[in-house]
Amino acid sequence: MLKLTGRLYTAADNPPVLALLKEIYHVGGPPVYPTAGEFDWWQCIDNEPGGMGRARLWFEGDRLIGVSYPHSGHVDLMVHPHYTYVTHPMLAWAEKNRLIDTGPETILTTFSFAGDRTRNAVLRERGYRRQNDFYALRRRVVADSLPPAPLPPGYFIRQLRGEADLEQRVASHRSAFPHTRVSLPGYRRALTTASYRPDLDLVVTAPDGVIAAFTTIWYDADNRIATFEPVGVHADHRRKGLARAVMVEGLRRLQALGARQAFLNSHFDNRAANRLYDALGFRELDRLYGWEKRLRDGHTQP
């Protein structure tokens, strides 16, 4: 084994990180945390000081083998399946260098799929405890037939028109998800990321032109997989079938691109969303749980 080294992430590291995430999927298959597109999306919703500059890259010799990304009392771990030994030092670093000082006791949260026995064993060994709530990772075969999804009169689906639609798009997102971290500057960053495709950033407009529903689809052409993140409906336009319609249009476009599989994450207690995803053929593949550890005695280190 070559020497393990690490350093902080810079913007110039985005291409090799995306390449690593695509390789993780290619080698290990689903589930993965996260896809390349989700990583780009994370950068858009991260409005904390320092942003992605807090993330740390891990190398064995010259080879990038993992990324640890701390934010808001959490740390996300991206590990190549051939180098899972790095999970221990990643967690040790996150525990020692927590970037939000909440006093003498801090709760650090990380994440693991129920089926990831290797990571789960490491977490137990390091004193983490699995929480009860979870996100279900759902998967659909893109080529499967699509259900009907009619729109109400006066509603239309189109792709986002860039800067001209940004304020409305963010306002609709904030209506759909009141506790969101999405901001106008953040979404503007989304338009510049490597994984972003305007033809897969879809909105439903109401008769008055307001953006009533939306989904952004992140497509990995190398692996021919796509992730719906996010899917939402403005609070004034719910129960009209708009989320169903915009997702079916997204799946239709993915079929034209030759995508094989589509993924999304749904919270276990969001019954309305889960009924929709079931109806559209998204089946649960695995469950992503939060794991918590209480850290004591010490202050945040730079």
N, C-alpha and C positions, 0 to 999 in steps of 0.2 A: 504494500500500500504506500502510495506517495504521500508527501506531507500535505496535511489539511491546512488551508489558509482561508482567510475571509477579508472582505472589505465592504465599505458602504456602496450602495447603488448610485449610479449617476444616469442622466438621461441617455448617454451614449450606450448604456448597457441594455437598453430596451430590446434591440434586435436579438442579441444572444439569449436573453431571458425568454423571449417568445419562442425562439428555436428550441430551448430546453423544454418548455412546456409542451410543445408539439411532439418532441421526442419522448417525453414521459408518457403521453397518450399512445404514441406509436408502439412503444415497448411494452407498457403495462396495460393499455386499454382502460376503459372506464371501470370504476369512477376515478376521476382525477381532481385535484384541487390546486388551482383552477385550470380552465382551458385558457389558451392564449388570449382569446377575446375577453374573457372575464377579467384577466389581469389588466388589460387596457381599460376596461370599465372601472375597475377599482381606482385607477389613477384619476379618473374623472370625478369620482365622488369623494375623494380624499381631500378635504379642505383643512386639515390640521397643519399647524406650522411644521415645515420640514418635509411634508408630503412623503413621496416615495423615497426621498433621500434618507429616511430612517431604515429602509430595507437593507439587508446584508446579503451579499453573494458569498457562496461557499465553493471552494475549488479544491480538487484533489490534483496536485500538480498544476497544470494549465487548464484542466478540464472543469467547466462549471457543472456542479452536481446538485446544487440546491439554492433556494432563496428563502430567507425568513423575513417576514414583513410585519412589524409591530405597529398597531394603531388602536387607539381608544381602549387600552387595557386588554387587547387581544394580540395574538401573534398567529399569522398564517404561515404554514410550512409547505414548501414545494420541494419535493425530494425525488431525484431520479431513482427508479425502482432497483437499480443495480448498486446503489450507494446508500442504503437505508441506515447504515451506521452513523451517518451525519446527523440523524434526528436528535441524538443525545446532546452533542455539542451545540446544536441550534437552540434547544430548549435551555441549556445552561446559560448560553449568551443572553437569551431573552429574559430569563429570570434575574440575571445580574444587572443587565442594562435596561431595565424598564424605563420608558421614556416619559411616563406620566407619574409624577410623585403624588401619591394620595395619602402620605403619612407613613407611620411605622408598619402598617399592614396594607398590602395590596393583593387583590385577586387578579391573577393572570389567567386568561382563557385562551385555549387553542382548540383545534377541531380535528375530528377523526371520523372516518366512516365506520359503521358497525362491522363491516367485513374486512377492515384493515387490521388484521391480527398483529402484525409487526408493530405498527404505530401504537395500537392500544396497549400492547405489552410494555412498551417504553414509557407510556404515560402513567401506567399503574406503578411501574418501578420508580418513577420520579415523584410520586405522591399526588398525581392528579386524580380527580374524581369526575366520573361522567355525570352530566346533568340529564334531566328527564326529557326536555323538549328537543326537537330535532327538525332539520329540513330533510324532506324526501327528495333525493335525486331521481328525476323521472326521465325516461327515454322513449322515443318514438322512432320507428323505422320510417324514414321520410317518404319512401316510395309507396307506402300503403295508401289506399284510396282515401280521399278527403270527404268529410261530411259536408252537407249543405250549410251555408252560413249567410243567409240573406241579411241585407242591411235595411233598416227602416227608410222610408222615403226621405230624400233630402240629404242623407248621409253618404259620404264617399271615402274611399281609401286611396291614398297616394303616399309617395315618399316625402320625407322631410325636405323642405326647400332651404336647407342650410341656415345661414344667419337670419334670413327673413322670418323664419318660424321659431327661432330659439326662445324668445320670451314667452310665447304661447306654449311651446313644448314644455318648458320648465314649470310654468304656471299649472298646466294640466297634471304634470308629475306631482307637484306639491299638493294638488287637490286629491289625487289618488292615494298618495302616501304622505300624510301630514307630518310624519317624523323623519322624512327623507333628508339625506345630506346633499342631494343634488342641488347645484346652484348654477346660475347663468355662466359664470366663468368656467365652472367645471364641465358643463355640457359643451361649451365652446371648445374645451380641450379634447372632448370626445371626437370632434370632427377631424382632428389632426392625427389621431392614433393610427398605427399600422393596421389594426384589425377592423377599423370602421369602414363600412360600405354604405353609401347613401341609398342604394337601391334596397337595402335591408333595414333601413330606419323608417318604419311605416307609421302613419297616423291615420285616424279616422276623423274627418271633419263633419261638424254638425251643419244643419241648414244655414245657420248664421255665420259659418266659416270658422267657428271656434274648434280647436283641437279637442275632441271628445274622448279619444282613446289612442293608444300607442303601443308599439313594441319595437325594441331594437334587437336585431339578430346579429350575433357575432359568428362569422363563418371562418373556419379553418379549412382552406382549400386543400392543404397537404394531406390532412386526415379525412377530409370530406365529412366533417361534423359541424354542427351549428348549436349555438346556445341562445335561447330566448332570455334576455336580461336587459331591461325589465319588461313586464306586461302590465298595463294599467288602464283604468277608466276614470275619467273625471267624475267627481261626486254627483254632478248634475245630470249625468247621462248613463247611469247604471241601469241594469236589467233591461237592456235593449238588444243584447246579443253582439255588442260591439267588440268585446275582447275575443270572442269566438271568431268573428269575421276577420279581424286583423291578423289573428294567428293562422287561420286557414290561408289567407293570402300570403303570409310569410312562408308557410309550408309549400304552397304552390311555387313560389319563387325558388325555394330551395330544391324542389324537384327539378326545375329547369336548369339549375346549376350542377346537378348530379350529386347532391349531398346524400349521404347514406343514413346518418342518424342525427336526431335533434334532441337536445337536452334542456331541462329547466329544473329549477329548485323551487319547492313549495313548502311553506311552513305547515307543520302538522295540524295546527288548529284553524287554518284558513279554509273552512268547509266549502265556501262558494267557489273559490279558485280551484280547489281539489276536484270538485264535481266537474268543472269545466275541463280540466286537464284529463280526467278520466274519459270524458265524452270524446275528446280529441285523440284518444289513443296513447297518451303518455302514461306509461306504466312505471311503478316504483322499481328502481334498480338497487338503491341502497339508501341508508339513512346517515346523515351527517349530524353528529352530536357535538355539543360543546363540552370541553373538559376543563375543570377549574382547579387551581392550586393557590393556596394562601401563602403569600410571601411576607416575611417579617424581617425586622432588624436591618434597616439600611435605607438609604435614600437613592433617588434616581441618579444614575451616572451618565455622563455624556457619551 
